[in-house]
Amino acid sequence: MSIGIPRTDTDKTLAQFTWVYVAVIPGALILGSFLGWVMAGRALTPVMDIARAAQRISGSNLSLRIPTRETGDELDLSLIHI
């Protein structure tokens, strides 16, 4: 009891919401991290494709070209100027 008010109601309320801190918040962090990792991987797939194609080009096979994807985005525009 502090200042004449019983703490039983407060303790009961805190006990009811403890599971939020124990389960929901860590679960949301794990799920958010996983979804961020998946979305970043999908967003970087075109860049990785271009990098792999550029690595196949060497001094002995200069006739190879990096294919455009015909999407009209900045990756295609940068390949046009190469």
Secondary structure, DSSP 8 states (H G I E B T S, - for coil): -BTTB-SHHHHHHHHHHHHIIIIIHHHHHHHHHHHHHHHHHHHHHHHHHHHHHHHH--TT-TT------SS-SHHHHHHHT-
